[in-house]
Amino acid sequence: MFLEQPPVAELGASPELVAMIERKQALEDAITELKRAKDTLARADYYARLERLLIDLARLARDIRER
């Protein structure tokens, strides 16, 4: 059984934290879409894009943890 969590804003999170979490979700979605398109991209292009997204995601996750 899957239980949905309430939106972060409803938990009393600051608007800044809510924006950060929404950005994190957007990056995760972009990674998923990139993986789906992997076979249509040049190898170097795919890995360059993936690296950029993963670095951005890691930095954002760190910033969220430090809040």
C-alpha positions in Angstrom: 0.0 0.0 0.0 1.4 3.4 -1.0 0.7 6.3 1.4 1.0 9.8 -0.1 2.7 12.4 2.0 1.1 15.8 2.4 2.6 18.6 0.3 5.7 20.1 2.0 4.0 23.5 2.2 1.3 21.9 4.5 4.0 20.7 6.9 5.0 24.3 7.7 8.1 24.4 5.4 9.4 27.8 4.4 8.6 29.0 0.9 12.3 28.7 0.1 12.5 25.1 1.2 9.3 24.3 -0.8 10.9 25.8 -3.9 14.1 23.8 -3.3 12.1 20.6 -3.0 10.1 21.3 -6.1 13.4 22.0 -8.0 14.7 18.7 -6.7 11.7 16.9 -8.1 12.1 18.7 -11.4 15.7 17.5 -11.6 14.8 13.9 -10.8 12.1 14.1 -13.5 14.7 15.5 -16.0 17.0 12.6 -15.2 14.2 10.1 -15.8 13.4 11.7 -19.2 17.1 11.8 -20.2 17.4 8.1 -19.4 14.4 7.4 -21.6 16.0 9.3 -24.5 19.4 7.7 -24.0 19.2 5.6 -27.2 18.5 8.7 -29.3 21.5 10.7 -28.1 25.2 10.6 -28.8 27.0 8.8 -26.0 29.1 11.9 -25.1 26.1 14.2 -25.2 24.0 11.8 -23.0 26.8 11.5 -20.3 27.5 15.3 -20.4 23.8 16.0 -19.7 23.5 13.3 -17.1 26.6 14.6 -15.3 25.3 18.1 -15.2 21.9 17.0 -13.8 23.5 14.7 -11.2 25.8 17.4 -10.0 22.9 19.9 -9.7 20.8 17.3 -7.9 23.6 16.5 -5.5 24.3 20.1 -4.6 20.6 20.8 -4.1 20.1 17.7 -1.9 23.1 18.9 0.2 21.5 22.4 0.5 18.2 20.9 1.5 19.8 18.7 4.2 21.7 21.7 5.6 18.5 23.7 6.1 
